[in-house]
């Protein structure tokens, strides 16, 4: 499966952005999906997770709970990350990730074999 992330940009603190992860090659219905982010000089960190279509259990990193929402649109073969109340510390490159199987835990980057190219989110204060 090929993933294409988009929707990043420059926004003021308190603003909103919606990231998209469009897939081609295979349907995402059977894939676990997640968003990770990486700020300059920092390690890649988990942001949000959604399980396969039809179940769609979600989990979030504590620092985005109540502000970000992950969702999937099976008809469009896409996953989204709605980001509200953005803070300067949310500035990072955001990556979508996918895998058919999660063997250990959904919040570790090494669980995912397929990655989008990343989209830059910059939040100004």
For each residue, the residues with C-beta under 8 A, 3 or more apart:
1: 23 24 25 26 28 31 98 114
2: 23 24 25 114
3: 21 22 23 96 97 98 114 115 116 117
4: 21 22 23 24 116 117
5: 8 19 20 21 94 95 96 116 117 118 119
6: 19 20 22 119
7: 17 18 19 20 119
8: 5 17 19 93 94 119 120 121 122
9: 17 120 121 122
10: 122 123 124
11: 15 16 17 86 121 122 123 124
12: 15 123 124
13: 86 87 88 123 124 125
14: 85 86
15: 11 12 86 123
16: 11 82 83 84 85 86
17: 7 8 9 11 83 86 121
18: 7 80 81 82 83
19: 5 6 7 8 35 80 81 83 94 96 119 121
20: 5 6 7 78 79 80
21: 3 4 5 33 35 78 79 80 81 96 116
22: 3 4 6 76 77 78
23: 1 2 3 4 26 27 28 31 77 78 79 98
24: 1 2 4 77
25: 1 2
26: 1 23 31
27: 23 30 74 77
28: 1 23 31 33 53 72 74 77 78 79 98
29: 52 53 54 74
30: 27 52 53 100
31: 1 23 26 28 52 98 99 100 114
32: 49 50 51 52 98 99 100 101 102 106 111 112
33: 21 28 49 50 70 72 79 96 97 98
34: 46 47 48 49 50 96 97 98 106 107 112
35: 19 21 47 48 49 70 79 81 94 95 96 97
36: 44 45 46 47 94 95 97 109
37: 44 45 47 90 92 93 94 95 121
38: 42 43 44 45 92 93 95 118
39: 42 91 92 93
40:
41:
42: 38 39 45 92
43: 38
44: 36 37 38 95 109
45: 36 37 38 42 61
46: 34 36 49 61 106 107 108 109
47: 34 35 36 37 60 61 64 68 81 94
48: 34 35 58 59 60 61 64 68 69 70 81
49: 32 33 34 35 46 58 59 60 70 106 107
50: 32 33 34 56 57 58 70 71 72 79
51: 32 55 56 57 58 106
52: 29 30 31 32 55 56
53: 28 29 30 56 72 74
54: 29
55: 51 52
56: 50 51 52 53 72
57: 50 51
58: 48 49 50 51 69 70
59: 48 49 106 107
60: 47 48 49 64 65 68 70
61: 45 46 47 48 64 65 107
62: 65
63: 89
64: 47 48 60 61 67 68 83 90
65: 60 61 62 68
66:
67: 64 83 84 85 86
68: 47 48 60 64 65 81 82 83 84
69: 48 58 81 82 84
70: 33 35 48 49 50 58 60 79 80 81 82
71: 50 79 80 82
72: 28 33 50 53 56 78 79 80
73: 76 77 78 79 80
74: 27 28 29 53 77
75:
76: 22 73
77: 22 23 24 27 28 73 74
78: 20 21 22 23 28 72 73
79: 20 21 23 28 33 35 50 70 71 72 73 96
80: 18 19 20 21 70 71 72 73
81: 18 19 21 35 47 48 68 69 70 94 96
82: 16 18 68 69 70 71
83: 16 17 18 19 64 67 68 86 90 121
84: 16 67 68 69
85: 14 16 67
86: 11 13 14 15 16 17 67 83 90 121 123
87: 13 90 123
88: 13 91 123 124 125
89: 63 123
90: 37 64 83 86 87 121 123
91: 39 88 121 122 123
92: 37 38 39 42 121
93: 8 37 38 39 118 119 120 121
94: 5 8 19 35 36 37 47 81 118 119 120 121
95: 5 35 36 37 38 44 115 116 117 118
96: 3 5 19 21 33 34 35 79 81 115 116
97: 3 33 34 35 36 109 112 114 115 116
98: 1 3 23 28 31 32 33 34 112 113 114 115
99: 31 32 102 111 112 113 114
100: 30 31 32
101: 32
102: 32 99 105 106 111
103: 111
104: 108 111
105: 102 108 111
106: 32 34 46 49 51 59 102 111
107: 34 46 49 59 61
108: 46 104 105 111
109: 36 44 46 97 112
110:
111: 32 99 102 103 104 105 106 108
112: 32 34 97 98 99 109 115
113: 98 99
114: 1 2 3 31 97 98 99
115: 3 95 96 97 98 112
116: 3 4 5 21 95 96 97 119
117: 3 4 5 95
118: 5 38 93 94 95
119: 5 6 7 8 19 93 94 116
120: 8 9 93 94
121: 8 9 11 17 19 37 83 86 90 91 92 93 94
122: 8 9 10 11 91
123: 10 11 12 13 15 86 87 88 89 90 91
124: 10 11 12 13 88
125: 13 88
